[in-house]
Amino acid sequence: MFSIKIIERHGHFEMKAKTPNYSQSNFAIMDYITAFFIGFAVGFIVLFIFYKLFALSVIGGALIGFANIFISMNSSIKKRMTKLRIQFFYLLEAMSVAMRAGNPMLQALQSAKEDLMLIFPENSDIIIELDIIIGKFNNAVPLSHAFSDLAERSGLDDIASFASIYATIEGKSGRANEIVRETQQIIADKMEIEMEIDTLMTAAKSEVNIMLLMPLVILGVIGYAGAGFMDAIYTTGAGRIVSTVGLIVFTLSLIMARKFSNVKL
């Protein structure tokens, strides 16, 4: 949760804020439980198809369930950072409009906040960050420091680039409006390219998912409806070795498919 406290000390106002840390997951208890049971269910089904050993499937499913918690947390962090990046793009767009009307940076931020509250909920990350930035400025913290702090906590290159450029020209140049527009255009171009790549990769990802699912379906169907055709796989030492090799190949295929389909600019 986000909170700001203003206290008076020796005639001066000091702001104490608990700021969001985008390198940490904001998972709740139910998110941990859900991630565990999803991982457990997938692990149990896959191991039971390959081995038909209940105890092994339960133990392996539990291990995969715990692993899926960390995977889901990392995925949640990436999604939150992506969402913040999109919100920051809209912030720059709103700031650019306000600055073209002749507003200085602070008033442009306040105007942008009012505009963004029509698009995003009050507890969204960008609204919280705007409250932090404006609150810091009202407590004699330069905007460049506030932007740099956001860049450090967000881990986003686009925000870091904007913060670095703004820190260089703060109070020294009248090109702030131009810099905001240029940064916005750069982010827009990158987002457009990423959307085009994602569109092109969607069909390939679907094909990969089907190809990864089919071996499990085939093994499951033959194992239960094959009239003993697969019994040697589940009852002999050589069969267990074949199952283990197949599971290793399946796991490596899954990892490689996810890695190759994850295109990062």
ChimeraX commands (.cxc) that place a marker at each C-alpha (Angstrom):
marker #1 position 0.00,0.00,0.00 radius 0.5
marker #1 position 1.04,3.59,-0.56 radius 0.5
marker #1 position 1.13,6.27,2.09 radius 0.5
marker #1 position 2.63,9.71,2.61 radius 0.5
marker #1 position 3.06,11.38,5.94 radius 0.5
marker #1 position 3.93,15.05,6.38 radius 0.5
marker #1 position 5.46,15.97,9.72 radius 0.5
marker #1 position 6.75,19.28,11.00 radius 0.5
marker #1 position 10.23,19.35,12.53 radius 0.5
marker #1 position 12.00,22.56,13.64 radius 0.5
marker #1 position 9.75,24.69,11.49 radius 0.5
marker #1 position 10.32,22.60,8.34 radius 0.5
marker #1 position 8.06,20.10,6.70 radius 0.5
marker #1 position 9.42,16.65,6.05 radius 0.5
marker #1 position 7.75,14.02,3.89 radius 0.5
marker #1 position 7.93,10.35,4.76 radius 0.5
marker #1 position 6.61,8.12,2.01 radius 0.5
marker #1 position 6.37,4.42,1.54 radius 0.5
marker #1 position 6.96,4.16,-2.18 radius 0.5
marker #1 position 6.18,1.19,-4.42 radius 0.5
marker #1 position 9.06,-1.16,-5.22 radius 0.5
marker #1 position 8.53,-2.60,-8.68 radius 0.5
marker #1 position 11.27,-5.22,-8.25 radius 0.5
marker #1 position 9.12,-6.94,-5.62 radius 0.5
marker #1 position 5.87,-8.79,-6.17 radius 0.5
marker #1 position 2.66,-7.48,-4.62 radius 0.5
marker #1 position 1.21,-10.99,-4.23 radius 0.5
marker #1 position -1.50,-11.54,-1.63 radius 0.5
marker #1 position -2.01,-14.81,0.27 radius 0.5
marker #1 position -4.59,-16.05,-2.22 radius 0.5
marker #1 position -2.19,-15.37,-5.10 radius 0.5
marker #1 position 0.42,-17.62,-3.48 radius 0.5
marker #1 position -2.17,-20.35,-2.89 radius 0.5
marker #1 position -3.54,-20.12,-6.43 radius 0.5
marker #1 position -0.06,-20.23,-7.99 radius 0.5
marker #1 position 0.85,-23.27,-5.89 radius 0.5
marker #1 position -2.26,-25.27,-6.78 radius 0.5
marker #1 position -1.96,-24.46,-10.48 radius 0.5
marker #1 position 1.64,-25.66,-10.48 radius 0.5
marker #1 position 0.72,-28.69,-8.38 radius 0.5
marker #1 position -2.12,-29.68,-10.72 radius 0.5
marker #1 position 0.04,-29.36,-13.85 radius 0.5
marker #1 position 2.96,-31.20,-12.27 radius 0.5
marker #1 position 0.79,-33.99,-10.91 radius 0.5
marker #1 position -0.95,-34.59,-14.26 radius 0.5
marker #1 position 2.28,-34.59,-16.28 radius 0.5
marker #1 position 4.16,-36.90,-13.88 radius 0.5
marker #1 position 1.21,-39.26,-13.56 radius 0.5
marker #1 position 0.95,-39.53,-17.35 radius 0.5
marker #1 position 4.65,-40.36,-17.63 radius 0.5
marker #1 position 4.98,-42.67,-14.60 radius 0.5
marker #1 position 1.53,-43.60,-13.20 radius 0.5
marker #1 position 2.99,-43.43,-9.69 radius 0.5
marker #1 position 0.67,-41.56,-7.31 radius 0.5
marker #1 position 3.24,-40.79,-4.59 radius 0.5
marker #1 position 5.82,-39.56,-7.08 radius 0.5
marker #1 position 3.21,-37.43,-8.82 radius 0.5
marker #1 position 2.14,-35.83,-5.51 radius 0.5
marker #1 position 5.72,-35.06,-4.44 radius 0.5
marker #1 position 6.72,-33.81,-7.87 radius 0.5
marker #1 position 3.51,-31.78,-8.15 radius 0.5
marker #1 position 4.23,-30.13,-4.78 radius 0.5
marker #1 position 7.75,-29.19,-5.89 radius 0.5
marker #1 position 6.47,-27.79,-9.16 radius 0.5
marker #1 position 3.77,-25.95,-7.21 radius 0.5
marker #1 position 6.37,-24.18,-5.09 radius 0.5
marker #1 position 8.44,-23.42,-8.21 radius 0.5
marker #1 position 5.36,-21.98,-9.90 radius 0.5
marker #1 position 4.99,-19.50,-7.04 radius 0.5
marker #1 position 8.32,-17.90,-7.97 radius 0.5
marker #1 position 7.51,-18.12,-11.69 radius 0.5
marker #1 position 4.16,-16.42,-11.12 radius 0.5
marker #1 position 5.77,-13.75,-8.94 radius 0.5
marker #1 position 8.31,-12.93,-11.67 radius 0.5
marker #1 position 5.53,-12.88,-14.26 radius 0.5
marker #1 position 3.51,-10.56,-12.03 radius 0.5
marker #1 position 6.47,-8.20,-11.69 radius 0.5
marker #1 position 6.98,-8.09,-15.47 radius 0.5
marker #1 position 3.29,-7.45,-16.10 radius 0.5
marker #1 position 3.25,-4.65,-13.55 radius 0.5
marker #1 position 6.33,-3.04,-15.13 radius 0.5
marker #1 position 4.77,-3.33,-18.59 radius 0.5
marker #1 position 1.58,-1.74,-17.31 radius 0.5
marker #1 position 3.55,1.09,-15.67 radius 0.5
marker #1 position 5.42,1.69,-18.93 radius 0.5
marker #1 position 2.14,2.05,-20.83 radius 0.5
marker #1 position 0.79,4.37,-18.13 radius 0.5
marker #1 position 3.98,6.45,-18.29 radius 0.5
marker #1 position 3.46,6.84,-22.04 radius 0.5
marker #1 position -0.03,8.24,-21.39 radius 0.5
marker #1 position 1.47,10.51,-18.73 radius 0.5
marker #1 position 3.94,11.97,-21.24 radius 0.5
marker #1 position 1.13,12.42,-23.74 radius 0.5
marker #1 position -1.00,14.31,-21.22 radius 0.5
marker #1 position 2.00,16.37,-20.07 radius 0.5
marker #1 position 2.85,17.27,-23.66 radius 0.5
marker #1 position -0.66,18.58,-24.26 radius 0.5
marker #1 position -0.57,20.63,-21.06 radius 0.5
marker #1 position 2.88,22.05,-21.80 radius 0.5
marker #1 position 1.90,23.05,-25.32 radius 0.5
marker #1 position -0.79,25.17,-23.66 radius 0.5
marker #1 position 1.99,27.06,-21.83 radius 0.5
marker #1 position 1.89,25.32,-18.44 radius 0.5
marker #1 position 5.17,24.82,-16.54 radius 0.5
marker #1 position 6.26,21.29,-15.63 radius 0.5
marker #1 position 4.57,21.11,-12.23 radius 0.5
marker #1 position 1.23,22.39,-13.52 radius 0.5
marker #1 position 1.57,20.01,-16.47 radius 0.5
marker #1 position 1.98,17.12,-14.01 radius 0.5
marker #1 position -1.08,18.20,-12.04 radius 0.5
marker #1 position -3.10,18.59,-15.22 radius 0.5
marker #1 position -1.87,15.20,-16.46 radius 0.5
marker #1 position -2.96,13.60,-13.20 radius 0.5
marker #1 position -6.47,14.97,-13.62 radius 0.5
marker #1 position -6.60,13.59,-17.17 radius 0.5
marker #1 position -5.19,10.19,-16.22 radius 0.5
marker #1 position -7.69,9.77,-13.39 radius 0.5
marker #1 position -10.35,9.66,-16.11 radius 0.5
marker #1 position -8.55,6.65,-17.64 radius 0.5
marker #1 position -6.96,4.79,-14.74 radius 0.5
marker #1 position -8.29,4.01,-11.23 radius 0.5
marker #1 position -7.10,6.11,-8.30 radius 0.5
marker #1 position -4.94,3.27,-6.94 radius 0.5
marker #1 position -3.12,2.68,-10.22 radius 0.5
marker #1 position 0.67,2.93,-10.14 radius 0.5
marker #1 position 0.97,6.05,-12.29 radius 0.5
marker #1 position -1.51,8.01,-10.14 radius 0.5
marker #1 position 0.36,6.97,-7.00 radius 0.5
marker #1 position 3.66,7.98,-8.57 radius 0.5
marker #1 position 2.27,11.37,-9.57 radius 0.5
marker #1 position 1.18,11.93,-5.98 radius 0.5
marker #1 position 4.71,11.05,-4.85 radius 0.5
marker #1 position 6.39,13.33,-7.42 radius 0.5
marker #1 position 4.11,16.30,-6.71 radius 0.5
marker #1 position 4.39,15.71,-2.96 radius 0.5
marker #1 position 8.18,15.68,-3.16 radius 0.5
marker #1 position 8.23,18.90,-5.18 radius 0.5
marker #1 position 6.02,20.60,-2.60 radius 0.5
marker #1 position 8.64,19.59,-0.02 radius 0.5
marker #1 position 11.51,21.23,-1.95 radius 0.5
marker #1 position 12.67,18.07,-3.77 radius 0.5
marker #1 position 13.60,18.82,-7.41 radius 0.5
marker #1 position 11.52,17.10,-10.07 radius 0.5
marker #1 position 14.67,15.60,-11.54 radius 0.5
marker #1 position 15.32,13.74,-8.26 radius 0.5
marker #1 position 11.73,12.51,-8.16 radius 0.5
marker #1 position 11.93,11.24,-11.75 radius 0.5
marker #1 position 15.29,9.58,-11.04 radius 0.5
marker #1 position 13.83,7.85,-8.00 radius 0.5
marker #1 position 10.93,6.55,-10.10 radius 0.5
marker #1 position 13.35,5.34,-12.77 radius 0.5
marker #1 position 15.43,3.48,-10.19 radius 0.5
marker #1 position 12.43,1.81,-8.57 radius 0.5
marker #1 position 10.70,0.94,-11.83 radius 0.5
marker #1 position 13.73,-0.51,-13.61 radius 0.5
marker #1 position 12.35,0.78,-16.94 radius 0.5
marker #1 position 14.81,2.09,-19.52 radius 0.5
marker #1 position 12.31,4.56,-20.97 radius 0.5
marker #1 position 11.73,6.26,-17.62 radius 0.5
marker #1 position 15.47,6.19,-16.86 radius 0.5
marker #1 position 16.23,7.90,-20.19 radius 0.5
marker #1 position 13.63,10.57,-19.58 radius 0.5
marker #1 position 14.86,11.16,-16.02 radius 0.5
marker #1 position 18.47,11.43,-17.17 radius 0.5
marker #1 position 17.68,13.93,-19.92 radius 0.5
marker #1 position 15.40,15.99,-17.69 radius 0.5
marker #1 position 18.04,16.12,-14.95 radius 0.5
marker #1 position 20.49,17.53,-17.49 radius 0.5
marker #1 position 18.26,20.36,-18.69 radius 0.5
marker #1 position 16.30,21.14,-15.51 radius 0.5
marker #1 position 16.37,24.89,-14.96 radius 0.5
marker #1 position 18.78,25.35,-17.87 radius 0.5
marker #1 position 16.67,25.00,-20.98 radius 0.5
marker #1 position 13.24,25.82,-22.32 radius 0.5
marker #1 position 13.17,22.56,-24.29 radius 0.5
marker #1 position 11.28,20.57,-21.66 radius 0.5
marker #1 position 8.16,20.41,-23.84 radius 0.5
marker #1 position 10.19,19.16,-26.80 radius 0.5
marker #1 position 11.94,16.54,-24.67 radius 0.5
marker #1 position 8.62,15.25,-23.35 radius 0.5
marker #1 position 7.28,14.93,-26.91 radius 0.5
marker #1 position 10.42,13.19,-28.18 radius 0.5
marker #1 position 10.44,10.72,-25.29 radius 0.5
marker #1 position 6.76,10.02,-25.86 radius 0.5
marker #1 position 7.40,9.36,-29.57 radius 0.5
marker #1 position 10.29,7.00,-28.82 radius 0.5
marker #1 position 8.17,4.97,-26.41 radius 0.5
marker #1 position 5.28,4.97,-28.91 radius 0.5
marker #1 position 7.55,3.66,-31.68 radius 0.5
marker #1 position 8.92,0.89,-29.43 radius 0.5
marker #1 position 5.44,-0.09,-28.29 radius 0.5
marker #1 position 4.20,-0.23,-31.90 radius 0.5
marker #1 position 7.09,-2.49,-32.92 radius 0.5
marker #1 position 6.49,-4.74,-29.90 radius 0.5
marker #1 position 2.78,-5.01,-30.75 radius 0.5
marker #1 position 3.60,-5.97,-34.35 radius 0.5
marker #1 position 6.07,-8.62,-33.17 radius 0.5
marker #1 position 3.56,-9.94,-30.63 radius 0.5
marker #1 position 0.91,-10.19,-33.36 radius 0.5
marker #1 position 3.27,-12.13,-35.58 radius 0.5
marker #1 position 4.27,-14.41,-32.71 radius 0.5
marker #1 position 0.72,-15.15,-31.54 radius 0.5
marker #1 position 0.10,-17.83,-34.17 radius 0.5
marker #1 position 3.52,-19.38,-33.57 radius 0.5
marker #1 position 2.92,-19.47,-29.81 radius 0.5
marker #1 position -0.42,-21.19,-30.32 radius 0.5
marker #1 position 1.21,-23.82,-32.56 radius 0.5
marker #1 position 3.96,-24.39,-29.99 radius 0.5
marker #1 position 1.43,-24.84,-27.19 radius 0.5
marker #1 position -0.51,-27.38,-29.26 radius 0.5
marker #1 position 2.68,-29.27,-30.14 radius 0.5
marker #1 position 3.66,-29.40,-26.47 radius 0.5
marker #1 position 0.21,-30.55,-25.41 radius 0.5
marker #1 position -0.20,-33.29,-28.02 radius 0.5
marker #1 position 2.42,-35.72,-26.57 radius 0.5
marker #1 position 0.63,-35.59,-23.21 radius 0.5
marker #1 position -2.74,-36.22,-24.84 radius 0.5
marker #1 position -1.39,-39.10,-26.90 radius 0.5
marker #1 position 0.32,-40.71,-23.90 radius 0.5
marker #1 position -2.79,-40.25,-21.77 radius 0.5
marker #1 position -5.13,-41.73,-24.37 radius 0.5
marker #1 position -2.90,-44.68,-25.24 radius 0.5
marker #1 position -2.08,-45.31,-21.59 radius 0.5
marker #1 position -5.72,-45.57,-20.56 radius 0.5
marker #1 position -7.37,-46.83,-23.74 radius 0.5
marker #1 position -4.56,-48.82,-25.32 radius 0.5
marker #1 position -5.53,-52.21,-23.86 radius 0.5
marker #1 position -2.16,-52.73,-22.20 radius 0.5
marker #1 position -0.15,-51.38,-25.13 radius 0.5
marker #1 position 1.86,-49.05,-22.81 radius 0.5
marker #1 position 2.20,-51.42,-19.84 radius 0.5
marker #1 position 5.90,-52.04,-20.51 radius 0.5
marker #1 position 6.57,-48.33,-20.07 radius 0.5
marker #1 position 5.10,-48.35,-16.57 radius 0.5
marker #1 position 6.21,-51.77,-15.29 radius 0.5
marker #1 position 9.79,-52.33,-16.48 radius 0.5
marker #1 position 13.09,-50.64,-15.72 radius 0.5
marker #1 position 13.76,-49.94,-19.39 radius 0.5
marker #1 position 10.29,-48.42,-19.65 radius 0.5
marker #1 position 10.98,-46.10,-16.73 radius 0.5
marker #1 position 14.20,-44.97,-18.41 radius 0.5
marker #1 position 12.30,-44.26,-21.63 radius 0.5
marker #1 position 9.68,-42.31,-19.66 radius 0.5
marker #1 position 12.39,-40.29,-17.91 radius 0.5
marker #1 position 14.13,-39.47,-21.19 radius 0.5
marker #1 position 10.78,-38.46,-22.68 radius 0.5
marker #1 position 10.03,-36.23,-19.69 radius 0.5
marker #1 position 13.45,-34.56,-19.97 radius 0.5
marker #1 position 12.94,-33.92,-23.69 radius 0.5
marker #1 position 9.46,-32.56,-23.00 radius 0.5
marker #1 position 10.76,-30.23,-20.27 radius 0.5
marker #1 position 13.63,-28.94,-22.42 radius 0.5
marker #1 position 11.22,-28.37,-25.30 radius 0.5
marker #1 position 8.93,-26.37,-23.03 radius 0.5
marker #1 position 11.78,-24.21,-21.73 radius 0.5
marker #1 position 13.21,-23.58,-25.20 radius 0.5
marker #1 position 9.79,-22.79,-26.66 radius 0.5
marker #1 position 9.10,-20.22,-23.94 radius 0.5
marker #1 position 12.55,-18.69,-24.30 radius 0.5
marker #1 position 12.50,-18.40,-28.08 radius 0.5
marker #1 position 8.99,-16.95,-28.13 radius 0.5
marker #1 position 9.89,-14.26,-25.59 radius 0.5
marker #1 position 11.12,-11.44,-27.83 radius 0.5
marker #1 position 12.59,-8.48,-25.99 radius 0.5
marker #1 position 13.58,-5.24,-27.68 radius 0.5
marker link #1:1,2 radius 0.2
marker link #1:2,3 radius 0.2
marker link #1:3,4 radius 0.2
marker link #1:4,5 radius 0.2
marker link #1:5,6 radius 0.2
marker link #1:6,7 radius 0.2
marker link #1:7,8 radius 0.2
marker link #1:8,9 radius 0.2
marker link #1:9,10 radius 0.2
marker link #1:10,11 radius 0.2
marker link #1:11,12 radius 0.2
marker link #1:12,13 radius 0.2
marker link #1:13,14 radius 0.2
marker link #1:14,15 radius 0.2
marker link #1:15,16 radius 0.2
marker link #1:16,17 radius 0.2
marker link #1:17,18 radius 0.2
marker link #1:18,19 radius 0.2
marker link #1:19,20 radius 0.2
marker link #1:20,21 radius 0.2
marker link #1:21,22 radius 0.2
marker link #1:22,23 radius 0.2
marker link #1:23,24 radius 0.2
marker link #1:24,25 radius 0.2
marker link #1:25,26 radius 0.2
marker link #1:26,27 radius 0.2
marker link #1:27,28 radius 0.2
marker link #1:28,29 radius 0.2
marker link #1:29,30 radius 0.2
marker link #1:30,31 radius 0.2
marker link #1:31,32 radius 0.2
marker link #1:32,33 radius 0.2
marker link #1:33,34 radius 0.2
marker link #1:34,35 radius 0.2
marker link #1:35,36 radius 0.2
marker link #1:36,37 radius 0.2
marker link #1:37,38 radius 0.2
marker link #1:38,39 radius 0.2
marker link #1:39,40 radius 0.2
marker link #1:40,41 radius 0.2
marker link #1:41,42 radius 0.2
marker link #1:42,43 radius 0.2
marker link #1:43,44 radius 0.2
marker link #1:44,45 radius 0.2
marker link #1:45,46 radius 0.2
marker link #1:46,47 radius 0.2
marker link #1:47,48 radius 0.2
marker link #1:48,49 radius 0.2
marker link #1:49,50 radius 0.2
marker link #1:50,51 radius 0.2
marker link #1:51,52 radius 0.2
marker link #1:52,53 radius 0.2
marker link #1:53,54 radius 0.2
marker link #1:54,55 radius 0.2
marker link #1:55,56 radius 0.2
marker link #1:56,57 radius 0.2
marker link #1:57,58 radius 0.2
marker link #1:58,59 radius 0.2
marker link #1:59,60 radius 0.2
marker link #1:60,61 radius 0.2
marker link #1:61,62 radius 0.2
marker link #1:62,63 radius 0.2
marker link #1:63,64 radius 0.2
marker link #1:64,65 radius 0.2
marker link #1:65,66 radius 0.2
marker link #1:66,67 radius 0.2
marker link #1:67,68 radius 0.2
marker link #1:68,69 radius 0.2
marker link #1:69,70 radius 0.2
marker link #1:70,71 radius 0.2
marker link #1:71,72 radius 0.2
marker link #1:72,73 radius 0.2
marker link #1:73,74 radius 0.2
marker link #1:74,75 radius 0.2
marker link #1:75,76 radius 0.2
marker link #1:76,77 radius 0.2
marker link #1:77,78 radius 0.2
marker link #1:78,79 radius 0.2
marker link #1:79,80 radius 0.2
marker link #1:80,81 radius 0.2
marker link #1:81,82 radius 0.2
marker link #1:82,83 radius 0.2
marker link #1:83,84 radius 0.2
marker link #1:84,85 radius 0.2
marker link #1:85,86 radius 0.2
marker link #1:86,87 radius 0.2
marker link #1:87,88 radius 0.2
marker link #1:88,89 radius 0.2
marker link #1:89,90 radius 0.2
marker link #1:90,91 radius 0.2
marker link #1:91,92 radius 0.2
marker link #1:92,93 radius 0.2
marker link #1:93,94 radius 0.2
marker link #1:94,95 radius 0.2
marker link #1:95,96 radius 0.2
marker link #1:96,97 radius 0.2
marker link #1:97,98 radius 0.2
marker link #1:98,99 radius 0.2
marker link #1:99,100 radius 0.2
marker link #1:100,101 radius 0.2
marker link #1:101,102 radius 0.2
marker link #1:102,103 radius 0.2
marker link #1:103,104 radius 0.2
marker link #1:104,105 radius 0.2
marker link #1:105,106 radius 0.2
marker link #1:106,107 radius 0.2
marker link #1:107,108 radius 0.2
marker link #1:108,109 radius 0.2
marker link #1:109,110 radius 0.2
marker link #1:110,111 radius 0.2
marker link #1:111,112 radius 0.2
marker link #1:112,113 radius 0.2
marker link #1:113,114 radius 0.2
marker link #1:114,115 radius 0.2
marker link #1:115,116 radius 0.2
marker link #1:116,117 radius 0.2
marker link #1:117,118 radius 0.2
marker link #1:118,119 radius 0.2
marker link #1:119,120 radius 0.2
marker link #1:120,121 radius 0.2
marker link #1:121,122 radius 0.2
marker link #1:122,123 radius 0.2
marker link #1:123,124 radius 0.2
marker link #1:124,125 radius 0.2
marker link #1:125,126 radius 0.2
marker link #1:126,127 radius 0.2
marker link #1:127,128 radius 0.2
marker link #1:128,129 radius 0.2
marker link #1:129,130 radius 0.2
marker link #1:130,131 radius 0.2
marker link #1:131,132 radius 0.2
marker link #1:132,133 radius 0.2
marker link #1:133,134 radius 0.2
marker link #1:134,135 radius 0.2
marker link #1:135,136 radius 0.2
marker link #1:136,137 radius 0.2
marker link #1:137,138 radius 0.2
marker link #1:138,139 radius 0.2
marker link #1:139,140 radius 0.2
marker link #1:140,141 radius 0.2
marker link #1:141,142 radius 0.2
marker link #1:142,143 radius 0.2
marker link #1:143,144 radius 0.2
marker link #1:144,145 radius 0.2
marker link #1:145,146 radius 0.2
marker link #1:146,147 radius 0.2
marker link #1:147,148 radius 0.2
marker link #1:148,149 radius 0.2
marker link #1:149,150 radius 0.2
marker link #1:150,151 radius 0.2
marker link #1:151,152 radius 0.2
marker link #1:152,153 radius 0.2
marker link #1:153,154 radius 0.2
marker link #1:154,155 radius 0.2
marker link #1:155,156 radius 0.2
marker link #1:156,157 radius 0.2
marker link #1:157,158 radius 0.2
marker link #1:158,159 radius 0.2
marker link #1:159,160 radius 0.2
marker link #1:160,161 radius 0.2
marker link #1:161,162 radius 0.2
marker link #1:162,163 radius 0.2
marker link #1:163,164 radius 0.2
marker link #1:164,165 radius 0.2
marker link #1:165,166 radius 0.2
marker link #1:166,167 radius 0.2
marker link #1:167,168 radius 0.2
marker link #1:168,169 radius 0.2
marker link #1:169,170 radius 0.2
marker link #1:170,171 radius 0.2
marker link #1:171,172 radius 0.2
marker link #1:172,173 radius 0.2
marker link #1:173,174 radius 0.2
marker link #1:174,175 radius 0.2
marker link #1:175,176 radius 0.2
marker link #1:176,177 radius 0.2
marker link #1:177,178 radius 0.2
marker link #1:178,179 radius 0.2
marker link #1:179,180 radius 0.2
marker link #1:180,181 radius 0.2
marker link #1:181,182 radius 0.2
marker link #1:182,183 radius 0.2
marker link #1:183,184 radius 0.2
marker link #1:184,185 radius 0.2
marker link #1:185,186 radius 0.2
marker link #1:186,187 radius 0.2
marker link #1:187,188 radius 0.2
marker link #1:188,189 radius 0.2
marker link #1:189,190 radius 0.2
marker link #1:190,191 radius 0.2
marker link #1:191,192 radius 0.2
marker link #1:192,193 radius 0.2
marker link #1:193,194 radius 0.2
marker link #1:194,195 radius 0.2
marker link #1:195,196 radius 0.2
marker link #1:196,197 radius 0.2
marker link #1:197,198 radius 0.2
marker link #1:198,199 radius 0.2
marker link #1:199,200 radius 0.2
marker link #1:200,201 radius 0.2
marker link #1:201,202 radius 0.2
marker link #1:202,203 radius 0.2
marker link #1:203,204 radius 0.2
marker link #1:204,205 radius 0.2
marker link #1:205,206 radius 0.2
marker link #1:206,207 radius 0.2
marker link #1:207,208 radius 0.2
marker link #1:208,209 radius 0.2
marker link #1:209,210 radius 0.2
marker link #1:210,211 radius 0.2
marker link #1:211,212 radius 0.2
marker link #1:212,213 radius 0.2
marker link #1:213,214 radius 0.2
marker link #1:214,215 radius 0.2
marker link #1:215,216 radius 0.2
marker link #1:216,217 radius 0.2
marker link #1:217,218 radius 0.2
marker link #1:218,219 radius 0.2
marker link #1:219,220 radius 0.2
marker link #1:220,221 radius 0.2
marker link #1:221,222 radius 0.2
marker link #1:222,223 radius 0.2
marker link #1:223,224 radius 0.2
marker link #1:224,225 radius 0.2
marker link #1:225,226 radius 0.2
marker link #1:226,227 radius 0.2
marker link #1:227,228 radius 0.2
marker link #1:228,229 radius 0.2
marker link #1:229,230 radius 0.2
marker link #1:230,231 radius 0.2
marker link #1:231,232 radius 0.2
marker link #1:232,233 radius 0.2
marker link #1:233,234 radius 0.2
marker link #1:234,235 radius 0.2
marker link #1:235,236 radius 0.2
marker link #1:236,237 radius 0.2
marker link #1:237,238 radius 0.2
marker link #1:238,239 radius 0.2
marker link #1:239,240 radius 0.2
marker link #1:240,241 radius 0.2
marker link #1:241,242 radius 0.2
marker link #1:242,243 radius 0.2
marker link #1:243,244 radius 0.2
marker link #1:244,245 radius 0.2
marker link #1:245,246 radius 0.2
marker link #1:246,247 radius 0.2
marker link #1:247,248 radius 0.2
marker link #1:248,249 radius 0.2
marker link #1:249,250 radius 0.2
marker link #1:250,251 radius 0.2
marker link #1:251,252 radius 0.2
marker link #1:252,253 radius 0.2
marker link #1:253,254 radius 0.2
marker link #1:254,255 radius 0.2
marker link #1:255,256 radius 0.2
marker link #1:256,257 radius 0.2
marker link #1:257,258 radius 0.2
marker link #1:258,259 radius 0.2
marker link #1:259,260 radius 0.2
marker link #1:260,261 radius 0.2
marker link #1:261,262 radius 0.2
marker link #1:262,263 radius 0.2
marker link #1:263,264 radius 0.2
marker link #1:264,265 radius 0.2
view
